[in-house]
């Protein structure tokens, strides 16, 4: 039997707007895993949160977290890359200079420079993050105290996108980080040369899955690499045009069971 590796982003892709997975999609994914195929969530979220959603799909589901910096197979971490401390400090200072909040993540902790958004702490929404701890890093000294724990980071600005663009221009000059975006309101900060594309390739190699048998789903700029490297790269209908152009296929939106309908047709179910 030809075995597939199915990789899916979470927000705007696998998850509905209410942060759940549709029953049709869930049933089909579980059936495919029981048949011997592999599934992985591939997200910018921290490891704790990504793992929670992977387990909702199936105990055997795998995890690509922190935009590819961390990869886990059956709960065993096989890759964990951290950002260089010098690059982290430069990022921290630039965000302070631009008066923009930056959040750094370990596997289970959020470190924040300004008050976190409501969904980091609200009981109904905190599953988006699922941090064991929230720690303020508002001074350089506190930052340096914790910097060796940081895997990836994100800058969030809900209103002033010009301000965000100005910061991104500065961050792109730094040599030891990679910059992506999963939404117009953020800048994703990663270890140099780390992204979902490399993580998907590593996971496929580890699981002995041929590149042509990888199916990836996504909707954001940070998904483009894994869509391009997959045998079937699938953009959601709700994705931006640049993401759709990078994909081999476009399916219906996340709230219209896009993953379910694509897999059903592509795998002749």
C-alpha positions in Angstrom: 0.0 0.0 0.0 1.2 3.5 -0.9 1.6 5.4 2.3 1.1 9.2 2.6 2.2 11.8 5.0 -0.5 14.5 5.4 0.7 17.8 7.0 -1.7 20.5 8.0 -1.5 24.0 9.3 -3.9 24.7 12.2 -5.4 28.2 12.1 -7.4 28.9 8.9 -6.7 25.4 7.7 -7.5 22.4 9.9 -9.4 24.4 12.5 -12.8 26.0 12.1 -13.3 29.6 13.3 -14.4 28.3 16.7 -11.0 26.4 17.2 -12.5 23.0 16.6 -12.0 20.3 13.9 -15.0 19.4 11.8 -16.3 15.9 12.5 -16.1 14.8 8.9 -12.4 15.9 8.6 -11.6 14.2 12.0 -13.3 10.9 11.0 -11.4 10.8 7.7 -8.0 11.6 9.2 -8.5 9.0 11.9 -9.5 6.4 9.3 -6.4 7.2 7.2 -4.0 7.0 10.2 -5.6 3.6 11.2 -4.8 2.4 7.7 -1.1 3.2 8.1 -0.9 6.7 6.7 0.8 9.5 8.7 -0.5 12.8 9.8 1.2 15.9 11.4 0.0 19.3 12.5 2.4 21.9 11.1 2.0 25.2 12.9 3.6 28.3 14.2 2.2 27.6 17.6 4.3 26.4 20.5 4.8 22.7 21.1 2.3 22.4 23.9 -0.6 23.8 21.9 0.4 21.9 18.7 0.5 18.7 20.7 -2.9 19.2 22.1 -4.5 19.5 18.7 -2.4 16.6 17.3 -3.8 14.4 20.1 -7.3 15.5 19.3 -6.8 14.0 15.8 -5.1 10.7 16.9 -2.6 9.4 19.5 -0.3 8.6 16.6 -0.4 12.1 15.1 3.0 13.9 14.7 3.9 17.5 15.5 5.7 20.2 13.6 5.7 23.3 15.9 7.3 26.7 16.1 7.1 27.0 12.3 9.3 24.0 11.8 11.9 24.6 14.5 10.6 21.7 16.5 9.5 18.2 15.1 8.1 15.4 17.2 7.2 11.8 16.2 4.9 9.9 18.5 5.8 12.4 21.3 9.5 12.1 20.8 11.2 15.3 19.8 13.6 14.6 16.9 14.4 18.2 16.1 14.6 21.3 18.3 16.4 24.4 16.9 16.9 27.6 19.0 17.6 31.1 17.9 21.1 32.5 18.5 21.2 34.7 21.5 22.9 37.5 19.6 20.0 37.5 17.0 17.5 37.3 19.8 18.9 40.4 21.5 19.0 42.4 18.3 15.3 41.4 17.7 14.3 42.4 21.2 16.0 45.8 20.9 14.5 46.5 17.5 11.0 45.7 18.8 11.6 48.0 21.8 12.7 50.8 19.5 9.6 50.4 17.3 7.4 50.1 20.4 6.0 46.8 19.1 5.2 43.8 21.3 7.3 40.6 20.7 6.5 37.2 22.2 9.1 34.5 22.4 8.1 30.8 23.0 9.8 27.8 24.5 7.9 24.4 24.4 5.6 25.5 27.2 6.1 29.1 28.1 5.3 32.5 26.6 7.7 35.4 27.3 6.2 38.8 26.5 7.4 42.4 26.3 4.0 44.1 26.4 0.6 42.9 27.7 -0.4 39.8 25.8 -3.6 39.7 23.7 -6.7 38.4 25.4 -6.5 35.0 23.7 -3.2 34.2 25.4 -5.0 34.2 28.8 -8.8 34.0 28.2 -10.2 30.6 29.4 -12.2 30.1 26.2 -9.3 31.0 23.8 -6.1 30.1 25.6 -6.0 26.7 23.7 -4.5 28.8 20.9 -1.4 29.1 23.1 -1.7 26.6 26.0 1.3 28.1 27.9 2.1 26.6 31.2 3.6 30.0 32.2 3.5 33.6 31.0 6.7 35.5 31.9 7.3 39.2 31.4 10.6 40.3 29.8 10.4 44.0 29.8 14.0 44.8 30.5 17.2 43.7 28.8 18.4 42.0 32.0 15.2 39.9 32.3 15.4 39.1 28.6 18.9 37.7 28.9 17.9 35.7 31.9 15.5 33.6 29.8 16.9 33.9 26.2 18.4 30.4 26.2 14.9 28.9 26.3 13.5 30.7 23.2 12.7 28.6 20.1 10.8 31.1 18.0 9.0 34.4 18.3 6.2 36.5 16.9 5.5 40.3 16.7 1.8 41.2 16.8 0.2 44.5 15.8 -3.5 44.6 15.2 -3.9 48.1 13.8 -0.7 49.9 12.5 0.5 47.7 9.7 2.9 50.4 8.4 4.6 50.3 11.8 4.8 46.5 11.4 6.2 46.8 7.9 8.9 49.2 9.1 10.0 46.7 11.7 10.0 43.9 9.3 12.3 45.9 7.0 14.8 46.2 9.8 14.5 42.6 11.0 15.2 41.3 7.4 18.6 42.9 7.7 19.6 40.6 10.5 21.7 37.7 9.4 20.9 35.0 11.9 17.1 34.9 11.8 14.4 34.0 9.3 11.3 36.1 8.9 7.8 34.9 7.8 4.2 35.9 8.3 1.1 33.8 9.0 -1.2 36.8 8.9 -1.1 40.5 8.0 -1.0 41.4 11.7 2.2 39.5 12.6 5.9 38.8 11.9 7.0 35.3 12.6 10.7 35.1 13.8 12.6 31.8 13.4 16.1 30.4 13.7 18.0 31.0 10.6 17.1 28.6 7.7 14.3 27.0 9.7 10.8 26.7 8.3 7.9 24.3 7.8 9.4 23.2 4.4 12.6 21.8 6.0 10.6 20.2 8.9 8.2 18.4 6.5 11.2 17.1 4.5 12.8 15.9 7.7 9.6 14.2 8.9 9.0 12.5 5.6 12.6 11.2 5.5 12.3 10.0 9.1 9.0 8.2 8.3 10.4 6.8 5.0 7.7 8.6 2.9 8.6 9.6 -0.7 8.3 13.4 -1.4 5.6 12.7 -4.0 3.5 11.1 -1.3 3.4 14.1 0.9 0.2 16.2 1.1 0.4 19.6 2.7 -2.4 22.0 3.5 -2.0 25.7 4.4 -3.3 29.2 4.1 -0.5 31.6 5.2 2.8 32.9 4.0 4.5 30.6 6.5 3.0 27.6 4.7 4.3 28.3 1.3 7.5 26.3 1.7 5.7 23.1 2.8 3.2 23.5 0.0 6.0 23.8 -2.6 7.9 20.7 -1.3 4.9 18.4 -1.2 3.8 16.1 -3.9 0.4 17.7 -3.4 0.5 21.2 -2.0 -3.0 22.4 -1.2 -4.1 26.0 -0.4 -7.4 26.7 1.3 -9.9 28.9 -0.5 -9.5 31.4 2.3 -5.7 31.7 1.7 -4.1 34.8 0.2 -3.5 34.9 -3.6 0.3 34.5 -3.2 -0.3 31.2 -1.2 -2.7 29.9 -3.8 -0.2 30.6 -6.6 2.4 28.6 -4.7 0.1 25.6 -4.3 -0.6 22.9 -6.8 -4.2 22.7 -5.7 -6.9 24.9 -4.1 -9.6 23.3 -1.9 -12.6 24.8 -0.2 -12.2 27.0 2.9 -11.4 25.7 6.3 -15.0 26.4 7.4 -16.3 24.4 4.4 -14.4 21.1 5.1 -11.6 21.9 2.6 -9.3 19.2 3.9 -12.0 16.5 4.0 -13.1 17.2 0.4 -9.6 17.3 -1.0 -8.5 14.0 0.7 -11.8 12.3 -0.2 -11.3 13.1 -3.9 -7.5 12.8 -4.1 -7.3 9.4 -2.3 -10.5 8.2 -4.0 -12.5 7.8 -0.7 
